[in-house]
Amino acid sequence: MKLPLYPIKFDPIFKEKVWGGNRLKTLLRKQTSLNKVGESWEISGVENNISAVQNGVLKGKSLSDLSQNFTSDFLGKKVYDSYGNQFPLLFKFIDAKETLSVQLHPGDELAKSRHNSFGKTEMWYIVHADENAELILGFNRATNKQLFLNHLRNNTLSQILHKEKVKPGDAFLIAPGLVHAIGAGVLLAEIQQTSDITYRIFDWNRPGIDGKMRELHSDLAMDAINFSPNQKIKLNTDNPDLIQNTYFSINQLDTREKPIVDLKQIDSFVVYMCVSGETKIECGGVTESLKMGETVLIPASAEMVHFQNGSAKLLEIFVP
């Protein structure tokens, strides 16, 4: 069977979290009966959380089905050569009604040896932020293992954490080893490596949804923490090309300014996450609506997409 070319949507996978809110339902118009909805996994190849196609002739097929059956046509030749059938990226919207746990992620080498997993490099794009909402991003002073452990034991970790106020349109690179947390009142888009490995080091002495204290991973975290206070975290959002690294290339795209996108030179699937407004996206003679909070995937064999009507701000993501 030849791969049908069209804008592919997937059923979101919702995650109830103790810190979750209702903005995924009210602001992004997601349909779920869960109460504290913390995350919407838009496209996921994580084991036991494999996305299913929502629309078109491939409806009901899993992301794994597409990767295995259409290989390079779906993923891109270089992507397939590097990752095989494993879909390499995970796309989410996250709503924090309360501040998340203070945490960090291991890099590729540590994650491979400990968990047989990819590491976790991620990018955050702020979709909505309450007044004075902030993120925790690293340390506010030179820190070492002993100082960190002293504050952790004394319940004063917050004193040495760097807090940064945010507004819609801000973007941040969350590298492995960076101690971080999403603050209360922040709704963001997250693009990351396909990994669900998180080392939770402090959870505000807060029980989980089941009433039990959530597991902490302080011992595992010690070998992974970057104690430097001078990490390059905030991205220059004046530049439409937000970031390119080994794992993902992320661009900002205004559909009024760039209604046609030539994909012939991109040897990768391309994902569009709509972070404001709405538009229609056409590929392979098929048109789909794309509204704030929605995500579509364009297969690697597509040569062009055309945005019609309306105006939207999109994140365009592919594997470089």
Contacts in CASP RR format, 6 or more apart in sequence:
PFRMAT RR
TARGET T0000
AUTHOR 0000-0000-0000
METHOD contacts of the structure
MODEL  1
MKLPLYPIKFDPIFKEKVWGGNRLKTLLRKQTSLNKVGESWEISGVENNI
SAVQNGVLKGKSLSDLSQNFTSDFLGKKVYDSYGNQFPLLFKFIDAKETL
SVQLHPGDELAKSRHNSFGKTEMWYIVHADENAELILGFNRATNKQLFLN
HLRNNTLSQILHKEKVKPGDAFLIAPGLVHAIGAGVLLAEIQQTSDITYR
IFDWNRPGIDGKMRELHSDLAMDAINFSPNQKIKLNTDNPDLIQNTYFSI
NQLDTREKPIVDLKQIDSFVVYMCVSGETKIECGGVTESLKMGETVLIPA
SAEMVHFQNGSAKLLEIFVP
1 69 0 8 1.000
3 66 0 8 1.000
3 70 0 8 1.000
3 73 0 8 1.000
3 74 0 8 1.000
3 299 0 8 1.000
3 301 0 8 1.000
4 56 0 8 1.000
4 57 0 8 1.000
4 58 0 8 1.000
5 283 0 8 1.000
5 284 0 8 1.000
5 285 0 8 1.000
5 286 0 8 1.000
5 299 0 8 1.000
5 301 0 8 1.000
5 302 0 8 1.000
6 56 0 8 1.000
6 57 0 8 1.000
6 283 0 8 1.000
6 284 0 8 1.000
6 285 0 8 1.000
6 286 0 8 1.000
6 288 0 8 1.000
7 281 0 8 1.000
7 282 0 8 1.000
7 283 0 8 1.000
7 286 0 8 1.000
7 287 0 8 1.000
7 288 0 8 1.000
7 290 0 8 1.000
7 296 0 8 1.000
7 297 0 8 1.000
7 298 0 8 1.000
7 305 0 8 1.000
8 53 0 8 1.000
8 55 0 8 1.000
8 56 0 8 1.000
8 58 0 8 1.000
8 66 0 8 1.000
8 296 0 8 1.000
8 297 0 8 1.000
8 298 0 8 1.000
8 299 0 8 1.000
9 53 0 8 1.000
9 54 0 8 1.000
9 55 0 8 1.000
9 288 0 8 1.000
9 294 0 8 1.000
9 295 0 8 1.000
9 296 0 8 1.000
9 297 0 8 1.000
10 42 0 8 1.000
10 43 0 8 1.000
10 51 0 8 1.000
10 52 0 8 1.000
10 53 0 8 1.000
10 54 0 8 1.000
10 63 0 8 1.000
10 295 0 8 1.000
10 297 0 8 1.000
11 51 0 8 1.000
11 52 0 8 1.000
11 53 0 8 1.000
11 54 0 8 1.000
12 30 0 8 1.000
12 32 0 8 1.000
12 40 0 8 1.000
12 41 0 8 1.000
12 42 0 8 1.000
13 40 0 8 1.000
13 41 0 8 1.000
13 44 0 8 1.000
13 49 0 8 1.000
13 51 0 8 1.000
14 24 0 8 1.000
14 30 0 8 1.000
14 32 0 8 1.000
14 34 0 8 1.000
14 37 0 8 1.000
14 38 0 8 1.000
14 39 0 8 1.000
14 40 0 8 1.000
14 41 0 8 1.000
15 37 0 8 1.000
15 38 0 8 1.000
15 39 0 8 1.000
15 40 0 8 1.000
15 41 0 8 1.000
16 34 0 8 1.000
16 35 0 8 1.000
16 36 0 8 1.000
16 37 0 8 1.000
16 38 0 8 1.000
16 209 0 8 1.000
17 36 0 8 1.000
17 37 0 8 1.000
17 38 0 8 1.000
17 39 0 8 1.000
17 209 0 8 1.000
18 36 0 8 1.000
18 98 0 8 1.000
18 206 0 8 1.000
18 207 0 8 1.000
18 208 0 8 1.000
18 209 0 8 1.000
18 214 0 8 1.000
19 36 0 8 1.000
19 38 0 8 1.000
19 96 0 8 1.000
19 97 0 8 1.000
19 98 0 8 1.000
19 99 0 8 1.000
19 100 0 8 1.000
19 101 0 8 1.000
19 184 0 8 1.000
20 36 0 8 1.000
20 37 0 8 1.000
20 38 0 8 1.000
20 95 0 8 1.000
20 96 0 8 1.000
20 97 0 8 1.000
20 98 0 8 1.000
21 36 0 8 1.000
21 37 0 8 1.000
21 38 0 8 1.000
21 95 0 8 1.000
21 96 0 8 1.000
21 97 0 8 1.000
22 35 0 8 1.000
22 37 0 8 1.000
22 95 0 8 1.000
22 97 0 8 1.000
23 95 0 8 1.000
23 97 0 8 1.000
23 128 0 8 1.000
23 187 0 8 1.000
24 30 0 8 1.000
24 32 0 8 1.000
24 37 0 8 1.000
24 38 0 8 1.000
24 40 0 8 1.000
24 93 0 8 1.000
24 95 0 8 1.000
24 187 0 8 1.000
25 31 0 8 1.000
25 32 0 8 1.000
25 37 0 8 1.000
27 127 0 8 1.000
27 128 0 8 1.000
27 187 0 8 1.000
27 292 0 8 1.000
28 40 0 8 1.000
28 93 0 8 1.000
28 187 0 8 1.000
28 292 0 8 1.000
28 293 0 8 1.000
29 291 0 8 1.000
29 293 0 8 1.000
30 37 0 8 1.000
30 40 0 8 1.000
30 93 0 8 1.000
30 293 0 8 1.000
36 97 0 8 1.000
36 209 0 8 1.000
37 95 0 8 1.000
38 94 0 8 1.000
38 95 0 8 1.000
38 96 0 8 1.000
39 92 0 8 1.000
39 93 0 8 1.000
39 94 0 8 1.000
39 95 0 8 1.000
40 92 0 8 1.000
40 93 0 8 1.000
40 94 0 8 1.000
41 49 0 8 1.000
41 51 0 8 1.000
41 90 0 8 1.000
41 91 0 8 1.000
41 92 0 8 1.000
42 51 0 8 1.000
42 91 0 8 1.000
42 92 0 8 1.000
42 93 0 8 1.000
42 273 0 8 1.000
42 295 0 8 1.000
43 51 0 8 1.000
43 63 0 8 1.000
43 87 0 8 1.000
43 89 0 8 1.000
43 90 0 8 1.000
43 91 0 8 1.000
43 271 0 8 1.000
43 295 0 8 1.000
43 297 0 8 1.000
44 50 0 8 1.000
44 51 0 8 1.000
44 63 0 8 1.000
44 87 0 8 1.000
44 90 0 8 1.000
44 91 0 8 1.000
44 194 0 8 1.000
45 51 0 8 1.000
45 63 0 8 1.000
45 64 0 8 1.000
45 86 0 8 1.000
45 87 0 8 1.000
45 90 0 8 1.000
45 194 0 8 1.000
46 90 0 8 1.000
46 194 0 8 1.000
46 195 0 8 1.000
46 196 0 8 1.000
49 196 0 8 1.000
50 62 0 8 1.000
50 63 0 8 1.000
50 64 0 8 1.000
51 62 0 8 1.000
51 63 0 8 1.000
52 60 0 8 1.000
52 61 0 8 1.000
52 62 0 8 1.000
52 63 0 8 1.000
53 59 0 8 1.000
53 60 0 8 1.000
53 61 0 8 1.000
53 62 0 8 1.000
53 63 0 8 1.000
53 66 0 8 1.000
54 60 0 8 1.000
55 288 0 8 1.000
56 286 0 8 1.000
58 66 0 8 1.000
63 87 0 8 1.000
64 85 0 8 1.000
64 87 0 8 1.000
66 74 0 8 1.000
67 74 0 8 1.000
67 75 0 8 1.000
67 84 0 8 1.000
67 85 0 8 1.000
67 86 0 8 1.000
67 87 0 8 1.000
68 85 0 8 1.000
70 299 0 8 1.000
71 80 0 8 1.000
71 84 0 8 1.000
71 85 0 8 1.000
72 79 0 8 1.000
72 80 0 8 1.000
72 300 0 8 1.000
73 299 0 8 1.000
73 300 0 8 1.000
73 301 0 8 1.000
74 269 0 8 1.000
74 299 0 8 1.000
74 300 0 8 1.000
74 301 0 8 1.000
75 83 0 8 1.000
75 84 0 8 1.000
75 87 0 8 1.000
75 268 0 8 1.000
75 269 0 8 1.000
75 300 0 8 1.000
76 267 0 8 1.000
76 268 0 8 1.000
76 269 0 8 1.000
76 300 0 8 1.000
76 301 0 8 1.000
77 267 0 8 1.000
77 300 0 8 1.000
78 267 0 8 1.000
78 268 0 8 1.000
78 319 0 8 1.000
79 88 0 8 1.000
79 267 0 8 1.000
79 268 0 8 1.000
79 269 0 8 1.000
79 300 0 8 1.000
79 319 0 8 1.000
82 88 0 8 1.000
82 319 0 8 1.000
86 194 0 8 1.000
87 194 0 8 1.000
88 118 0 8 1.000
88 193 0 8 1.000
88 194 0 8 1.000
88 247 0 8 1.000
88 319 0 8 1.000
89 191 0 8 1.000
89 192 0 8 1.000
89 193 0 8 1.000
89 194 0 8 1.000
89 247 0 8 1.000
89 248 0 8 1.000
89 271 0 8 1.000
89 317 0 8 1.000
89 319 0 8 1.000
90 190 0 8 1.000
90 191 0 8 1.000
90 192 0 8 1.000
90 193 0 8 1.000
90 194 0 8 1.000
90 195 0 8 1.000
91 189 0 8 1.000
91 190 0 8 1.000
91 191 0 8 1.000
91 271 0 8 1.000
91 273 0 8 1.000
91 295 0 8 1.000
91 317 0 8 1.000
92 189 0 8 1.000
92 190 0 8 1.000
92 192 0 8 1.000
93 127 0 8 1.000
93 187 0 8 1.000
93 188 0 8 1.000
93 189 0 8 1.000
93 190 0 8 1.000
93 293 0 8 1.000
94 182 0 8 1.000
94 187 0 8 1.000
94 188 0 8 1.000
94 189 0 8 1.000
94 190 0 8 1.000
95 187 0 8 1.000
96 182 0 8 1.000
96 183 0 8 1.000
96 184 0 8 1.000
96 185 0 8 1.000
96 186 0 8 1.000
96 187 0 8 1.000
97 184 0 8 1.000
97 185 0 8 1.000
98 183 0 8 1.000
98 184 0 8 1.000
98 206 0 8 1.000
99 136 0 8 1.000
99 181 0 8 1.000
99 182 0 8 1.000
99 183 0 8 1.000
99 184 0 8 1.000
99 204 0 8 1.000
100 181 0 8 1.000
100 182 0 8 1.000
100 183 0 8 1.000
101 181 0 8 1.000
101 200 0 8 1.000
101 201 0 8 1.000
101 202 0 8 1.000
101 203 0 8 1.000
101 204 0 8 1.000
101 214 0 8 1.000
102 136 0 8 1.000
102 157 0 8 1.000
102 161 0 8 1.000
102 179 0 8 1.000
102 180 0 8 1.000
102 181 0 8 1.000
102 200 0 8 1.000
102 201 0 8 1.000
102 202 0 8 1.000
102 203 0 8 1.000
103 179 0 8 1.000
103 180 0 8 1.000
103 181 0 8 1.000
103 198 0 8 1.000
103 199 0 8 1.000
103 200 0 8 1.000
103 201 0 8 1.000
104 176 0 8 1.000
104 177 0 8 1.000
104 178 0 8 1.000
104 179 0 8 1.000
104 180 0 8 1.000
104 198 0 8 1.000
104 199 0 8 1.000
104 201 0 8 1.000
104 221 0 8 1.000
104 224 0 8 1.000
104 225 0 8 1.000
104 226 0 8 1.000
105 111 0 8 1.000
105 119 0 8 1.000
105 120 0 8 1.000
105 121 0 8 1.000
105 122 0 8 1.000
105 174 0 8 1.000
105 176 0 8 1.000
105 177 0 8 1.000
105 195 0 8 1.000
105 197 0 8 1.000
105 198 0 8 1.000
105 199 0 8 1.000
105 224 0 8 1.000
106 114 0 8 1.000
106 115 0 8 1.000
106 119 0 8 1.000
106 120 0 8 1.000
106 176 0 8 1.000
106 177 0 8 1.000
106 197 0 8 1.000
106 199 0 8 1.000
106 220 0 8 1.000
106 224 0 8 1.000
107 119 0 8 1.000
107 120 0 8 1.000
107 121 0 8 1.000
107 176 0 8 1.000
107 177 0 8 1.000
107 224 0 8 1.000
108 118 0 8 1.000
108 119 0 8 1.000
108 176 0 8 1.000
110 119 0 8 1.000
110 176 0 8 1.000
110 223 0 8 1.000
110 224 0 8 1.000
111 117 0 8 1.000
111 118 0 8 1.000
111 119 0 8 1.000
111 120 0 8 1.000
111 195 0 8 1.000
111 197 0 8 1.000
112 118 0 8 1.000
112 119 0 8 1.000
114 220 0 8 1.000
115 197 0 8 1.000
117 195 0 8 1.000
117 196 0 8 1.000
117 197 0 8 1.000
118 193 0 8 1.000
118 194 0 8 1.000
118 195 0 8 1.000
119 176 0 8 1.000
119 193 0 8 1.000
119 195 0 8 1.000
119 197 0 8 1.000
120 176 0 8 1.000
120 192 0 8 1.000
120 193 0 8 1.000
120 195 0 8 1.000
120 197 0 8 1.000
120 198 0 8 1.000
121 173 0 8 1.000
121 174 0 8 1.000
121 175 0 8 1.000
121 176 0 8 1.000
121 192 0 8 1.000
121 193 0 8 1.000
121 245 0 8 1.000
121 247 0 8 1.000
122 173 0 8 1.000
122 174 0 8 1.000
122 190 0 8 1.000
122 191 0 8 1.000
122 192 0 8 1.000
122 193 0 8 1.000
123 171 0 8 1.000
123 172 0 8 1.000
123 173 0 8 1.000
123 174 0 8 1.000
123 190 0 8 1.000
123 191 0 8 1.000
123 192 0 8 1.000
123 235 0 8 1.000
123 242 0 8 1.000
123 243 0 8 1.000
123 248 0 8 1.000
123 250 0 8 1.000
124 135 0 8 1.000
124 171 0 8 1.000
124 172 0 8 1.000
124 174 0 8 1.000
124 182 0 8 1.000
124 188 0 8 1.000
124 189 0 8 1.000
124 190 0 8 1.000
125 169 0 8 1.000
125 170 0 8 1.000
125 171 0 8 1.000
125 188 0 8 1.000
125 189 0 8 1.000
125 190 0 8 1.000
125 191 0 8 1.000
125 242 0 8 1.000
125 273 0 8 1.000
125 275 0 8 1.000
125 315 0 8 1.000
126 166 0 8 1.000
126 167 0 8 1.000
126 168 0 8 1.000
126 169 0 8 1.000
126 170 0 8 1.000
126 171 0 8 1.000
126 186 0 8 1.000
126 187 0 8 1.000
126 188 0 8 1.000
127 168 0 8 1.000
127 169 0 8 1.000
127 187 0 8 1.000
127 188 0 8 1.000
127 189 0 8 1.000
127 275 0 8 1.000
127 276 0 8 1.000
127 292 0 8 1.000
127 293 0 8 1.000
128 168 0 8 1.000
128 185 0 8 1.000
128 186 0 8 1.000
128 187 0 8 1.000
129 166 0 8 1.000
129 167 0 8 1.000
129 168 0 8 1.000
129 170 0 8 1.000
129 185 0 8 1.000
129 186 0 8 1.000
129 187 0 8 1.000
130 184 0 8 1.000
130 185 0 8 1.000
130 186 0 8 1.000
132 165 0 8 1.000
133 165 0 8 1.000
133 166 0 8 1.000
133 183 0 8 1.000
133 184 0 8 1.000
133 185 0 8 1.000
133 186 0 8 1.000
134 163 0 8 1.000
134 164 0 8 1.000
134 165 0 8 1.000
134 166 0 8 1.000
134 183 0 8 1.000
134 186 0 8 1.000
135 163 0 8 1.000
135 164 0 8 1.000
135 166 0 8 1.000
135 172 0 8 1.000
135 180 0 8 1.000
135 181 0 8 1.000
135 182 0 8 1.000
135 183 0 8 1.000
135 186 0 8 1.000
136 161 0 8 1.000
136 162 0 8 1.000
136 163 0 8 1.000
136 179 0 8 1.000
136 180 0 8 1.000
136 181 0 8 1.000
136 183 0 8 1.000
137 162 0 8 1.000
137 163 0 8 1.000
137 164 0 8 1.000
137 172 0 8 1.000
137 174 0 8 1.000
137 178 0 8 1.000
137 180 0 8 1.000
137 233 0 8 1.000
138 161 0 8 1.000
138 162 0 8 1.000
138 178 0 8 1.000
138 179 0 8 1.000
138 180 0 8 1.000
138 226 0 8 1.000
138 229 0 8 1.000
138 231 0 8 1.000
138 233 0 8 1.000
139 160 0 8 1.000
139 161 0 8 1.000
139 162 0 8 1.000
139 179 0 8 1.000
139 227 0 8 1.000
139 228 0 8 1.000
139 229 0 8 1.000
140 160 0 8 1.000
140 161 0 8 1.000
140 162 0 8 1.000
140 163 0 8 1.000
140 229 0 8 1.000
141 160 0 8 1.000
141 229 0 8 1.000
142 227 0 8 1.000
142 229 0 8 1.000
143 160 0 8 1.000
143 227 0 8 1.000
143 229 0 8 1.000
144 227 0 8 1.000
145 222 0 8 1.000
145 225 0 8 1.000
145 227 0 8 1.000
147 160 0 8 1.000
148 157 0 8 1.000
148 160 0 8 1.000
148 225 0 8 1.000
148 227 0 8 1.000
151 157 0 8 1.000
151 159 0 8 1.000
151 160 0 8 1.000
152 201 0 8 1.000
152 202 0 8 1.000
152 218 0 8 1.000
155 205 0 8 1.000
157 201 0 8 1.000
157 202 0 8 1.000
161 179 0 8 1.000
162 229 0 8 1.000
164 234 0 8 1.000
166 186 0 8 1.000
168 276 0 8 1.000
169 237 0 8 1.000
169 275 0 8 1.000
170 234 0 8 1.000
170 237 0 8 1.000
171 234 0 8 1.000
171 235 0 8 1.000
171 237 0 8 1.000
171 242 0 8 1.000
171 243 0 8 1.000
172 233 0 8 1.000
172 234 0 8 1.000
172 235 0 8 1.000
173 232 0 8 1.000
173 233 0 8 1.000
173 235 0 8 1.000
173 243 0 8 1.000
173 245 0 8 1.000
174 180 0 8 1.000
174 192 0 8 1.000
174 233 0 8 1.000
175 226 0 8 1.000
175 231 0 8 1.000
175 233 0 8 1.000
176 224 0 8 1.000
176 226 0 8 1.000
177 224 0 8 1.000
177 225 0 8 1.000
177 226 0 8 1.000
178 226 0 8 1.000
178 231 0 8 1.000
178 233 0 8 1.000
179 201 0 8 1.000
179 225 0 8 1.000
179 226 0 8 1.000
182 188 0 8 1.000
189 273 0 8 1.000
189 275 0 8 1.000
189 315 0 8 1.000
191 248 0 8 1.000
191 250 0 8 1.000
191 273 0 8 1.000
191 315 0 8 1.000
191 317 0 8 1.000
193 247 0 8 1.000
198 217 0 8 1.000
199 217 0 8 1.000
199 218 0 8 1.000
199 220 0 8 1.000
199 221 0 8 1.000
199 224 0 8 1.000
200 214 0 8 1.000
200 215 0 8 1.000
200 216 0 8 1.000
200 217 0 8 1.000
201 216 0 8 1.000
201 217 0 8 1.000
201 218 0 8 1.000
201 221 0 8 1.000
202 216 0 8 1.000
203 213 0 8 1.000
203 214 0 8 1.000
203 216 0 8 1.000
205 213 0 8 1.000
206 213 0 8 1.000
206 214 0 8 1.000
207 213 0 8 1.000
207 214 0 8 1.000
208 214 0 8 1.000
235 242 0 8 1.000
235 243 0 8 1.000
236 242 0 8 1.000
237 252 0 8 1.000
240 251 0 8 1.000
240 252 0 8 1.000
240 253 0 8 1.000
241 249 0 8 1.000
241 251 0 8 1.000
241 252 0 8 1.000
242 250 0 8 1.000
242 251 0 8 1.000
242 252 0 8 1.000
242 315 0 8 1.000
243 249 0 8 1.000
243 250 0 8 1.000
244 250 0 8 1.000
244 320 0 8 1.000
245 320 0 8 1.000
246 320 0 8 1.000
247 319 0 8 1.000
248 317 0 8 1.000
248 318 0 8 1.000
248 319 0 8 1.000
248 320 0 8 1.000
249 317 0 8 1.000
249 318 0 8 1.000
249 319 0 8 1.000
249 320 0 8 1.000
250 315 0 8 1.000
250 316 0 8 1.000
250 317 0 8 1.000
251 315 0 8 1.000
251 316 0 8 1.000
251 317 0 8 1.000
252 313 0 8 1.000
252 314 0 8 1.000
252 315 0 8 1.000
252 316 0 8 1.000
253 261 0 8 1.000
253 272 0 8 1.000
253 313 0 8 1.000
253 314 0 8 1.000
253 315 0 8 1.000
253 316 0 8 1.000
254 311 0 8 1.000
254 312 0 8 1.000
254 313 0 8 1.000
254 314 0 8 1.000
255 279 0 8 1.000
255 307 0 8 1.000
255 310 0 8 1.000
255 311 0 8 1.000
255 312 0 8 1.000
255 313 0 8 1.000
255 314 0 8 1.000
256 310 0 8 1.000
256 311 0 8 1.000
258 307 0 8 1.000
259 306 0 8 1.000
259 307 0 8 1.000
259 308 0 8 1.000
260 304 0 8 1.000
260 305 0 8 1.000
260 306 0 8 1.000
260 307 0 8 1.000
261 304 0 8 1.000
261 305 0 8 1.000
261 306 0 8 1.000
261 307 0 8 1.000
261 316 0 8 1.000
262 303 0 8 1.000
262 304 0 8 1.000
263 270 0 8 1.000
263 298 0 8 1.000
263 302 0 8 1.000
263 303 0 8 1.000
263 304 0 8 1.000
263 305 0 8 1.000
264 303 0 8 1.000
264 304 0 8 1.000
266 300 0 8 1.000
266 318 0 8 1.000
267 300 0 8 1.000
268 300 0 8 1.000
268 318 0 8 1.000
268 319 0 8 1.000
268 320 0 8 1.000
269 297 0 8 1.000
269 298 0 8 1.000
269 299 0 8 1.000
269 300 0 8 1.000
269 318 0 8 1.000
269 319 0 8 1.000
270 297 0 8 1.000
270 298 0 8 1.000
270 300 0 8 1.000
270 302 0 8 1.000
270 305 0 8 1.000
270 316 0 8 1.000
270 317 0 8 1.000
270 318 0 8 1.000
271 295 0 8 1.000
271 296 0 8 1.000
271 297 0 8 1.000
271 298 0 8 1.000
271 316 0 8 1.000
271 317 0 8 1.000
271 318 0 8 1.000
272 281 0 8 1.000
272 290 0 8 1.000
272 295 0 8 1.000
272 296 0 8 1.000
272 298 0 8 1.000
272 305 0 8 1.000
272 314 0 8 1.000
272 315 0 8 1.000
272 316 0 8 1.000
272 317 0 8 1.000
273 293 0 8 1.000
273 294 0 8 1.000
273 295 0 8 1.000
273 314 0 8 1.000
273 315 0 8 1.000
273 317 0 8 1.000
274 290 0 8 1.000
274 291 0 8 1.000
274 292 0 8 1.000
274 293 0 8 1.000
274 294 0 8 1.000
274 295 0 8 1.000
274 312 0 8 1.000
274 313 0 8 1.000
274 314 0 8 1.000
275 292 0 8 1.000
275 293 0 8 1.000
275 313 0 8 1.000
275 314 0 8 1.000
275 315 0 8 1.000
276 292 0 8 1.000
276 312 0 8 1.000
276 313 0 8 1.000
277 291 0 8 1.000
277 292 0 8 1.000
277 310 0 8 1.000
277 311 0 8 1.000
277 312 0 8 1.000
277 313 0 8 1.000
278 289 0 8 1.000
278 290 0 8 1.000
278 291 0 8 1.000
278 292 0 8 1.000
278 310 0 8 1.000
278 311 0 8 1.000
278 312 0 8 1.000
279 289 0 8 1.000
279 290 0 8 1.000
279 307 0 8 1.000
279 308 0 8 1.000
279 309 0 8 1.000
279 310 0 8 1.000
279 311 0 8 1.000
279 312 0 8 1.000
279 314 0 8 1.000
280 287 0 8 1.000
280 288 0 8 1.000
280 289 0 8 1.000
280 290 0 8 1.000
280 307 0 8 1.000
280 308 0 8 1.000
280 309 0 8 1.000
280 310 0 8 1.000
281 287 0 8 1.000
281 288 0 8 1.000
281 289 0 8 1.000
281 290 0 8 1.000
281 296 0 8 1.000
281 305 0 8 1.000
281 306 0 8 1.000
281 307 0 8 1.000
281 308 0 8 1.000
282 288 0 8 1.000
282 305 0 8 1.000
282 306 0 8 1.000
282 307 0 8 1.000
282 308 0 8 1.000
283 298 0 8 1.000
283 302 0 8 1.000
283 304 0 8 1.000
283 305 0 8 1.000
283 306 0 8 1.000
284 302 0 8 1.000
287 308 0 8 1.000
288 296 0 8 1.000
290 296 0 8 1.000
290 312 0 8 1.000
290 314 0 8 1.000
291 312 0 8 1.000
292 312 0 8 1.000
298 305 0 8 1.000
END
